[in-house]
């Protein structure tokens, strides 16, 4: 089994969301803790990253939004594209709109596409101001979306207010009266074990 296959298995079986795992490594007395932003594509190929994120993003959906008899649900996310280098993703999701108030109740559905770059924040021990990240000084590796945009929204017969900018605001925690929550800030993933596996092959970042 080659290193790429090992990396793919590690991605699918051992990676957990950032909030579920915290490094317990002790900081050496003569060092400081630093952060370094790197391209996530540096540690794995696009196919492996797509499979990893496809598993992890399921934890964030479905997203249900409700207010005064109007209901919006985002569900069934799919990572339809990962671009490297300078990693970015496109996420396809189903959108369902229902109106349950009054005599004219209706339901319609469609889809949306969210696109964003993704950065990898490496936290590491630095001795003497060193900026190189290696297996022996890595604390944690967190991947996060950095500039999410709704690039496509395709639904027939929906109210005029339900547009890409409104959905983006909702996913950023605005429109609290609808029960919107900050999903974007939750789109962070702990990939420390994947980064360590890459670095243990003798590579550095």
N, C-alpha and C positions, 0 to 999 in steps of 0.2 A: 504494500500500500504506500503510495507516494505522499509527499507532504501536502499536496493539494487536496487529496482525498481525506487525509487526517483533518485538515483545516475545515473542510466542508462538514464532516461529522461533528466536530467540536462546535461549529456554528449552530447546528440544528439541535444538538442535545444538551449543551451545557450553558448557553448564554441566557441570561435573565435580564429583565428590565432594570434600569439604573437604581430605582428606589428599593429593589429587593436584595441588593448585594452591596456591602460596604467593605472596602479593604481594611484589614486590621494590621497591616504591616507597620512596624515601628520605624520612626524616623531616626537615622543615625545622628549622634550628637554633633558631628562636624558638618552637617549638611543642611540644606534648606529645601522646602517643597516648592516646586515650580510647575507651571502648566505650559504645554506646547500644543498648538493646533497643527494637525497634519491631515493629509488627505487619507480618508478611510480606504481608498483604493490602494494605498501603499501596502496594506497588510493582507489583502485578499482580492480575488478577481471579481468582476461584475456578477457572474453567475452565482458564485458562493454568497456574495452580499445580498443578492436578490432573494435567494432561498432563506437566508437568515432573517431578513426583515419581514418577509412574508409570514413567517411564524410569529415574530414578535408583535407585529402591528395588530394582530387579531385581538389582543388584550384590550385595545382601546375602543373597540366597536362591539355592538351597535351603539350609536349616539342618538338618543331620543330627545326631541325638543317640543315643548307643548305650551300653548297659551290660548285660553278662551275658545276652546273648540277647534283650534288649528294645530295640526301635528306634523312635524317633519322628522323623519328617521333616516340616518345615514348608516348603511350596513354593508357587509360583504366586501371589505377592503381587499384589493389585490395590487401588489407591487408589479406594475406592468412594464416598468423600465428602470434600469440602473445604468447610469452613464459614468464612464471613467476615461481619463483621470479627472480630477476635480469633481468628486462624486456628487451626483444629483439623482433624484428619484422622481418618478411619476406614479401616483397612487390613484387607482380607479375605485370608486365606491358607488353603490346603488343609493338612490335618493327616492324616498316615498313621501308624498304629501297627501294629507287627509284633512277634510273639513267636516266636522261632526256637529256643528251648531246650525240651528235654523232648519228650514224645510229643504233647502237645496244642498244636501250633503253630497260630497264628491270625494273621489280618490284618484290620484294619478301618480305615475312613477317615472323614473328616468335614471340618469347617472351624472356623475361629476368626476373631474380629474384634478387632483392636487399635485402641484410640482414644487420642489424645493431642493436647494443645495443641502448637503449634509457635511458637517465638520466632525472631526475626531479630536477630542480634548484629552491629551495624555497628561496625567499627573505623575510626577516622578521626583526622586531624590536628586538634588544637584550638589555635588561636592566641588568647592572652588569655583563656582559659577559655570560649571560645565552645562552644555545644552544638548548633549547627546542622550537619547533614551535607549536603554538596553534592557535585557531581561532582568538583570540584577538590580535595577533602580526604578522599575515601574511600580507605581502604586495602584493606578486605576486608569481605565480607558473608557470614555463616555462618548457615544455618537449621538448627535442631535440635529434636527432640522433647523435651518437658520433663517430662511426667508420664504415661508410657504405662500403660495398663490393658488387660487382656484382658476385654472386655465380653461376649463370647459364645464358647462352646466346645461344639460339637455333634458328638459322635462316639458311636456305639452300641457297647456291649460293650467298654469300656475299663477298666483297673484304676482303683481308687478314688483312687490317688495322683496320677493324671494329671488335674489340675484347673487352672483358670485361674491360681491363685496360683503353682503349681509352674512353669508355662510362663513366667510373668512373671519369676520368680526365675532361671530358666535363661537367659532372654534378657538378664538383668542380670549374668550371669557366675557365678552360684552353681551348685552341683551339678557341680563340676569332674570328679568321678568319671564323670559321664555325657558328658564332653566338651563341656559347655555353654561358650559364649563370650559375651562382653559385646557382643551385637548392638546393644543400645540406644545405647551410646556411639558406635557407628559410624553411627547414623542422623543424621549431620550432613552438610550439603550446601553447597558453595561456590556462592553465587548472586551473586558479585561482579559479573559481567558483566551480569546482569539488572538489578541495582541501579544500576549505572552507566548503563545504557541509559535507565532511568527518570529518573535525576537529570540526564542530559544534555538532557532535554526542558525543563529549567528548573525542575524540582521540587526540593524539599528535604525532609529528614526531621528 
